[in-house]
Amino acid sequence: MQEHTELAYEIKQIDNAPIWVATYTEPYNAIVDAGAVDAEMTSITAGMEGPIYYIPDLRATDVNFGQIVEGMAAAFQPGVKSFYNDPRVKILTVGTNELIKMATVAAASKQYGEIDIQIFATPEEAIAHAQAEIAAS
């Protein structure tokens, strides 16, 4: 299991599989953290074949509407290449906050590049989903 720590998040690879969990904590800064994760995950996954499963766990953050909008604008800029809109990447978000759920729906809109994001209540559920997809392929 690889481990990388920086800013208000920690990224862990699960069992050497193409599955990474990013656990976010306070003080959460949507712009700074999204940019840092984009750079880190782009580097980690360079040259890998897909699918790559990215599981952001936002349960320990106290996100507000402004942070959601800022983070999505930074992460999902149509026409701008990033880890988040890489076609190899499947995003499985963990969170129970209604704003996080709303953001997953908004990500599917044309404004944010029509990104398909699934939401789960726990990282374990998201990891199990990713593992089942990998096993089925």
N, C-alpha and C positions, 0 to 999 in steps of 0.2 A: 504494500500500500504506500503510494507516494503521498507526501504531505507538503503543502506550500502555505505559508502564512504571511499576510500583508494586509495592512489597513484593517477594515472592519469585517473581514471574512477569512475563512479558512477553506482551502480546496483539498479534497481527498479523493484519490482514485480508489475504486472498489475492486478488489481481487484481480488486479491487472487487466480488468475488462475495460472496454471503451465507455466507462461510466464514471463520471465525476460528480461529487456532491460539493456544492459551495454553501457553507453554513455562514450566514450573515448575522452580525451582532450590532449592537449600538456602540459607538455612534455611527449609524448608517448614513452614508451620503450617496444618493442615487447616481449622481454624475461621476464622482470620483471612483466609487466602487465599480460601477458598470464599466468604466474605461479601463480600470486596472484589471478586472477579470477578463475583459475582451483581449487585452494584450497578453495576459498570462496564458489563457486557454488557446489563443491563436498560436502561441509558441509551442505549447505542450502538444497540440494536435497537428502541427504542421506535418504534412506528408502521410497522415493516417487516412485509411479508407473509412467510409461511414458504414453504418450509422454510428454517431458519437452521441452519447446521452449526457446531457448537462442538467443537473438537478439543483436549482437554487432553493435553499431552505430559508425562507424569510420569516419563520415563526417568531424569532427572537427580536425582530425589528418592530419599531413603532412607526410604520410608514404613514404618511399623510397623503392627501390627494396631490398636492404639489410635487412631492417626491416621486410619486408614481408617474405623473406626466413627464417630469424631467428625466427620470430614468428611462422611460420608454422612448422618448425623443432621442436620447443619447444612444440607446442600444439598438433601436430598430429604424435606422434611417434608410429608407428605400434608395437604392442606387449607391449606397456607401457600403463597401465590403467590411463585414465584421464577423466575429465568431458567432454572434447571435443570429445573423441571417444567412449563415453558411448552410447550404442545402444538405450537408452531411449531418448537421446537428439537430437532435430532437430535444426539445426543452420540456422537462417534467417538473413543474413548479410545486413547491411544498408551502402551504399556507392556508390559514382559515379566515384571515381578515377579508372582509367583503371587498375592500379596495383592491386587494391582490387578485381576487376572483374576477373583478371587473376588468382589471388590466389584461388578464389572459384572454378575455373576450375581445377587448379592444385591439390586441396584437393581431388578431385575425383580419382586421379591417385593412383596406387598401392604404390608408394613411401610414400604417406601421409596417407595410410590406407583406401583409397576409401571412403572418407567422402562426403556425399551428402550435399552441401550447396547451398541454394537459395539466390539470391540477390534482394534487393529492394532499391528504391530511397529514401524512407522515413521510419521512425519508424512506423508511422501510417499505412502504407501499410503492413509492416511485421506483426504488431499486428493484423490487420484485417484478414490477411491470417491465422495466428495461431488461432484466435477466430473462424473463419469459419471451420477450420479442427476440432477443439474441438467440435463445435456444430454438425458437421456431424458424429461424432463418437458415 
